[in-house]
Structure formats: structure tokens, C-alpha cells
Amino acid sequence: QVQLVESGGGLVQAGGSLRLSCVASGRSFSSYAMGWFRQAPGKEREFVASINWSGGTTYYSDAVKGRFTISRDNAKNTLYLQMNSLKPEDTAVYYCAADRSGSAYYLKSHESQHWGQGTQVTVSS
């Protein structure tokens, strides 16, 4: 069983930066693909970024490509999302996800087995 706890959200002005973290419990973290999703009020949850088990393959949504960077530290059981040049439309609850497939490609288009509780990111204009 994998449990995920996100942190790092907050209020930031447009153009600013935040770094989200997701700490995973369990010994299998290094074999899981990991990802970030977000859900804005009144909208469906959407894919943001994913990373494979080794950190060698990443995917990004078009909305965040070039501004966000996903990374992981398997020694610390931690996933990160560095968010730069933030825009008001990035405002959402951000969720961490883990998928036992190990595939970043699979995670971005399928329902993951494990989810965190979410962290709020608010970008003011």
C-alpha cells in the first residue's frame, strides 16, 4: 500500500514560483510511476505531469510545458513539481498520484491506484 502526502501549495502572485512535494510511504515507491494532476473549481481533474519509475521519462500537458518541471528522489520517497511563471489559470487543487505500472505514459491516461489528499495552489493576478 502506498500513501501520498502533498505539501507546498499556497498563494502566489502571477509570474511567481512554487515547489510542490509529495512524500510517499511504502517500500515500492521507486518502482511506481508518479504524477501530478489538478482540479480547478467547476472543472474536471486534468493531467499536469508524469514521471516514470527511474525518472528518465517525463510527460507534460501543453498548458504547463516549459514552465513546470517534475522530478523525483527515490532515496527520499519524494516527488516534486517545480512551478515557474505561474498564471491565474494554474489555480487549482494539485494531487499527487502513483501507478504501479511504472510507466509515465500509462499514468497520464489511466486512473492511478493511489492518490494524495491534494494541496491548494492559488495564483493572483
PAVEXTI-156293 format. One record per atom (N, C-alpha, C): residue in three letters; x, y, z. Coordinates in steps of 0.1 Angstrom, whole numbers, padded with zeros to 4 digits, always signed. Layout:
N
alaXYZ;...
END
This chain:
125
gln+0008-0012+0000;gln+0000+0000+0000;gln+0009+0012+0000;val+0005+0022-0008;val+0013+0035-0009;val+0004+0046-0004;gln+0009+0054+0005;gln+0001+0066+0010;gln+0009+0078+0005;leu+0002+0088+0001;leu+0008+0100-0005;leu+0004+0113+0002;val+0013+0121+0006;val+0010+0134+0013;val+0017+0145+0005;glu+0009+0154+0000;glu+0014+0166-0007;glu+0016+0178+0002;ser+0025+0187-0002;ser+0027+0199+0006;ser+0033+0209-0004;gly+0034+0222+0000;gly+0040+0232-0007;gly+0031+0242-0015;gly+0018+0239-0014;gly+0008+0248-0020;gly+0008+0261-0013;gly+0001+0271-0019;gly-0001+0284-0012;gly-0006+0294-0022;leu-0005+0307-0018;leu-0009+0318-0026;leu+0003+0325-0031;val+0003+0328-0044;val+0015+0334-0051;val+0009+0344-0062;gln+0017+0354-0064;gln+0013+0363-0075;gln+0017+0357-0089;ala+0010+0362-0099;ala+0013+0358-0112;ala+0027+0361-0115;gly+0034+0351-0122;gly+0048+0352-0125;gly+0057+0346-0115;gly+0051+0343-0103;gly+0059+0337-0092;gly+0061+0322-0094;ser+0067+0316-0084;ser+0071+0302-0084;ser+0067+0295-0071;leu+0064+0282-0072;leu+0061+0274-0061;leu+0067+0260-0064;arg+0071+0253-0053;arg+0075+0239-0055;arg+0067+0230-0046;leu+0060+0221-0053;leu+0052+0211-0045;leu+0060+0199-0043;ser+0057+0192-0031;ser+0063+0180-0028;ser+0052+0169-0025;cys+0056+0157-0027;cys+0047+0146-0024;cys+0056+0135-0018;val+0053+0132-0005;val+0061+0122+0002;val+0053+0109+0002;ala+0059+0098-0002;ala+0052+0085-0003;ala+0057+0076+0008;ser+0048+0069+0014;ser+0051+0058+0023;ser+0051+0045+0016;gly+0058+0035+0021;gly+0059+0022+0015;gly+0072+0020+0008;arg+0076+0007+0007;arg+0089+0004+0001;arg+0089+0003-0014;ser+0077+0004-0021;ser+0077+0002-0035;ser+0078+0015-0043;phe+0080+0027-0036;phe+0080+0039-0043;phe+0088+0040-0055;ser+0100+0034-0055;ser+0109+0035-0066;ser+0105+0027-0078;ser+0095+0019-0077;ser+0090+0011-0088;ser+0078+0017-0095;tyr+0072+0027-0088;tyr+0060+0033-0093;tyr+0062+0045-0102;ala+0054+0046-0112;ala+0053+0059-0119;ala+0046+0069-0110;met+0049+0082-0111;met+0043+0092-0103;met+0038+0103-0112;gly+0028+0110-0107;gly+0024+0122-0115;gly+0016+0132-0107;trp+0014+0143-0113;trp+0006+0154-0108;trp-0006+0157-0116;phe-0017+0158-0110;phe-0030+0162-0116;phe-0035+0175-0109;arg-0045+0182-0115;arg-0050+0193-0108;arg-0065+0194-0111;gln-0072+0200-0102;gln-0087+0203-0105;gln-0090+0217-0100;ala-0095+0224-0109;ala-0100+0238-0106;ala-0115+0238-0103;pro-0120+0247-0096;pro-0134+0248-0092;pro-0143+0247-0105;gly-0152+0237-0105;gly-0162+0236-0116;gly-0156+0229-0128;lys-0144+0224-0127;lys-0138+0217-0138;lys-0134+0203-0135;glu-0132+0195-0145;glu-0127+0181-0143;glu-0112+0181-0139;arg-0109+0170-0132;arg-0095+0169-0130;arg-0087+0167-0143;glu-0075+0173-0143;glu-0067+0172-0155;glu-0053+0168-0152;phe-0047+0162-0162;phe-0033+0157-0161;phe-0024+0170-0162;val-0013+0170-0153;val-0003+0180-0154;val+0010+0175-0158;ala+0016+0165-0152;ala+0029+0159-0155;ala+0030+0145-0149;ser+0039+0137-0155;ser+0042+0124-0150;ser+0056+0120-0152;ile+0061+0111-0144;ile+0075+0107-0145;ile+0075+0092-0142;asn+0084+0085-0150;asn+0085+0070-0148;asn+0092+0066-0136;trp+0093+0053-0133;trp+0099+0049-0121;trp+0114+0053-0119;ser+0121+0055-0129;ser+0135+0058-0128;ser+0138+0073-0129;gly+0128+0080-0133;gly+0130+0095-0135;gly+0135+0098-0149;gly+0136+0088-0157;gly+0142+0090-0171;gly+0132+0095-0181;thr+0120+0093-0179;thr+0109+0097-0189;thr+0099+0106-0182;thr+0096+0117-0188;thr+0086+0126-0183;thr+0076+0131-0194;tyr+0064+0134-0190;tyr+0054+0140-0199;tyr+0048+0152-0192;tyr+0044+0161-0200;tyr+0037+0173-0195;tyr+0025+0177-0204;ser+0015+0183-0197;ser+0004+0188-0205;ser+0009+0200-0213;asp+0002+0204-0224;asp+0006+0215-0231;asp+0005+0228-0223;ala-0004+0228-0214;ala-0007+0240-0206;ala+0005+0244-0197;val+0013+0234-0193;val+0024+0237-0184;val+0038+0235-0189;lys+0039+0229-0201;lys+0051+0226-0207;lys+0060+0238-0208;gly+0073+0237-0204;gly+0082+0248-0204;gly+0081+0257-0192;arg+0071+0255-0183;arg+0070+0263-0171;arg+0072+0254-0158;phe+0067+0242-0159;phe+0067+0232-0148;phe+0078+0221-0151;thr+0084+0216-0140;thr+0093+0205-0140;thr+0090+0195-0130;ile+0088+0183-0134;ile+0085+0172-0125;ile+0099+0164-0122;ser+0101+0160-0110;ser+0113+0153-0107;ser+0110+0144-0095;arg+0119+0135-0092;arg+0117+0126-0081;arg+0130+0122-0074;asp+0130+0119-0061;asp+0142+0115-0054;asp+0138+0101-0048;asn+0142+0091-0054;asn+0137+0077-0049;asn+0144+0074-0035;ala+0155+0080-0032;ala+0161+0078-0019;ala+0153+0084-0008;lys+0146+0095-0011;lys+0137+0102-0001;lys+0123+0099-0003;asn+0119+0090-0012;asn+0105+0087-0015;asn+0097+0099-0017;thr+0102+0108-0025;thr+0096+0121-0027;thr+0095+0125-0042;leu+0084+0131-0045;leu+0081+0136-0058;leu+0080+0151-0057;tyr+0085+0158-0068;tyr+0084+0172-0068;tyr+0077+0178-0080;leu+0072+0190-0079;leu+0067+0197-0091;leu+0072+0212-0089;gln+0082+0216-0097;gln+0086+0230-0097;gln+0078+0237-0107;met+0071+0248-0101;met+0062+0255-0110;met+0067+0270-0111;asn+0071+0274-0123;asn+0076+0287-0125;asn+0066+0295-0134;ser+0068+0308-0135;ser+0059+0316-0143;ser+0044+0313-0142;leu+0040+0312-0129;leu+0026+0308-0127;leu+0016+0319-0132;lys+0005+0313-0136;lys-0006+0321-0142;lys-0018+0319-0133;pro-0027+0329-0134;pro-0040+0327-0126;pro-0047+0314-0130;glu-0046+0310-0143;glu-0053+0298-0147;glu-0047+0285-0141;asp-0035+0286-0135;asp-0029+0275-0128;asp-0036+0272-0114;thr-0044+0281-0110;thr-0051+0280-0097;thr-0060+0267-0097;ala-0057+0258-0087;ala-0064+0245-0086;ala-0059+0238-0074;val-0066+0227-0071;val-0060+0218-0061;val-0052+0208-0069;tyr-0039+0206-0064;tyr-0030+0197-0071;tyr-0029+0184-0063;tyr-0030+0173-0071;tyr-0030+0160-0065;tyr-0018+0152-0070;cys-0012+0145-0061;cys-0001+0135-0064;cys-0007+0122-0067;ala-0002+0114-0077;ala-0007+0101-0080;ala+0004+0091-0082;ala+0002+0079-0079;ala+0012+0068-0080;ala+0005+0056-0087;asp+0013+0051-0097;asp+0008+0040-0105;asp+0018+0029-0105;arg+0013+0017-0102;arg+0023+0005-0101;arg+0028+0001-0115;ser+0023+0006-0126;ser+0028+0002-0139;ser+0042+0007-0141;gly+0046+0017-0134;gly+0060+0023-0136;gly+0061+0031-0148;ser+0050+0032-0156;ser+0051+0039-0169;ser+0045+0053-0168;ala+0053+0063-0171;ala+0048+0077-0171;ala+0037+0079-0182;tyr+0038+0072-0193;tyr+0028+0073-0204;tyr+0015+0067-0199;tyr+0016+0056-0193;tyr+0003+0049-0188;tyr-0004+0057-0178;leu+0004+0063-0168;leu-0002+0071-0158;leu-0010+0083-0163;lys-0005+0089-0173;lys-0012+0102-0178;lys-0025+0099-0184;ser-0028+0087-0187;ser-0041+0084-0194;ser-0050+0074-0187;his-0046+0069-0176;his-0053+0059-0169;his-0055+0063-0154;glu-0065+0057-0148;glu-0068+0060-0134;glu-0057+0054-0125;ser-0050+0062-0117;ser-0039+0056-0109;ser-0045+0049-0096;gln-0037+0041-0090;gln-0042+0033-0079;gln-0042+0041-0066;his-0033+0051-0065;his-0031+0058-0052;his-0031+0073-0055;trp-0037+0080-0046;trp-0039+0095-0047;trp-0036+0101-0033;gly-0030+0113-0034;gly-0029+0121-0022;gly-0042+0129-0019;gln-0041+0137-0008;gln-0053+0144-0004;gln-0054+0158-0011;gly-0044+0162-0018;gly-0044+0175-0025;gly-0038+0187-0018;thr-0033+0196-0025;thr-0028+0208-0019;thr-0032+0220-0028;gln-0037+0231-0022;gln-0043+0242-0029;gln-0032+0251-0034;val-0033+0255-0047;val-0024+0265-0053;val-0033+0276-0058;thr-0030+0288-0054;thr-0038+0300-0058;thr-0029+0310-0064;val-0031+0314-0076;val-0023+0324-0083;val-0031+0337-0085;ser-0027+0347-0079;ser-0034+0360-0080;ser-0029+0368-0092;ser-0038+0376-0098;ser-0034+0384-0110;ser-0029+0398-0105;
END
